[in-house]
Amino acid sequence: MYYYVYQITNLSNGKIYVGKHKSAKHPFENGYFGSGKQITAAIKKYGVDNFKKEVLCYCNDAHEMAVKESEIVTEDFVKRLDTYNMHKGGYGGWDHHNGSASHKEASIRGGKASAKLLNEFITEQKTNNTQWWKEWYDKVCEKNKELTIRAQSPKAKEKRKVAFKKIKHQAGKANSQFGRIWISNILTKEVKRITIHDTIPEGWVRGKKGHLIKECWVNNGVKEHFIDLSKKQEYLDKGFSSGRLKKSMPQNRNSLKVEV
């Protein structure tokens, strides 16, 4: 087993990355160039051929390897603008796990920076319509298609159904619409939500599309009218009631008798 501290140098801009690694293969045979977000994004952007790998020191065990890395990758080293390292080296590299707010913030910034580099690289490849872009896009489309088919399978649907039932997904107060209803203004067409305990204001009706022109039937026992919904209250005040006359309603098919 090889224990070693290595340095990766970007031949295009001179930025470096220092890390530690253990491997059963020789350092120059295992193809390992680090797993940090920034160095990974940089390699994707510039290509692995634009990076040089060198071993800074070989160690006897993991402890010695961690100590050597911590001596090089210090807090000042991480703050340098010419490094890809996002956190201090050694055992406690991920200081934000141990409560350091400064390194947590540095990690977040590093993640955003690497994502930006990757997006810029993809945009550049897309603009130039390179072979890499075509192959990458085909892989993404194929993967998305595969995931969609898998997600719509009967087995996946049943699994989601069971899981949602178990965790009470979107049930009760967990539902964003819990205790609320949509109302809309007939005149202004404004739409908003209110609680079920609120009184619907005058000029408003229940539903998102309540402001659309609607019509309804009213009758006074003798006559019936098909009117705009906005005039319903006016007719009700005159003694009309909602609905049609019974004689106008279609007869129940089951009650029809067929004479032979």
Phi, psi and omega in degrees: 000135179259128173246123184205158174251131187233166176228133176250128181242129176279113183289346181275323183231358176083358179291148184234161175222130179243133180210178178237154182200148172239140186206147177285337179265161178297144182311327182266009178241346185271350177068018182271126181237021180098160182236007178297150183299315184289317180292324178296315179295322181294319179296322178295325183284311186267341183092140185298335181293343180268014180234141179247135180248134177219147179268123180278325177193148174262145183235165182274331181205180183295325181295312180297323180297316180295320180296315181298318180295319181296333179288333182265309184272080179268179179297321178294324179297317181296326182286344181297146181280348183258023178235153177263353182293139182253348182207163181294154180274177181098194181293320184265038183304315181275076184300333182291341174289338182258011174104005181277111181292325183297319181282334174295316178295321179296321180294319179296315178298319180296320179296319179293322181294317181292323178295322178296317178299316181295317179296321178296320180296314181296318179298318179297316180295322180293316180300319181274357179049050183285167178296323178300317180297315182298314181293318180295317181295318178298320179294318180296315179298317180295320180293317179296320178297316179298316181294322180295315179298317180295321182290334181266003179290151179305322180296316180293319180296318179294322179297317178295320181299315180294316182295315181296323179292322181294317182268003181057050182299128178056028179256138177061227184293345178286345179277131182298339181263005185300128177073013181231154175223155177268140173227156180221150182270129184297323185271310185275346181066014177291144181235136177204170179252145174225167178280161182291346180271348180282151176275132179292121184297159178296136181090357179249152176228159182285141178107154180290330185251020181294339181284347179290148182296125179231161180230158180209166179262141171224154179211159178243020181093341180240313181242158176226150181223145175256106191238167173293143181301329181295340181261003185300313182299325179299318179287323179297324178293337179272001178103004177282160176235161182288148176102179182260169174290147182300324182292342180270346183284141178300139180287153177291123184300328182290339182270352180287136178252131181258118180274136181254000000 
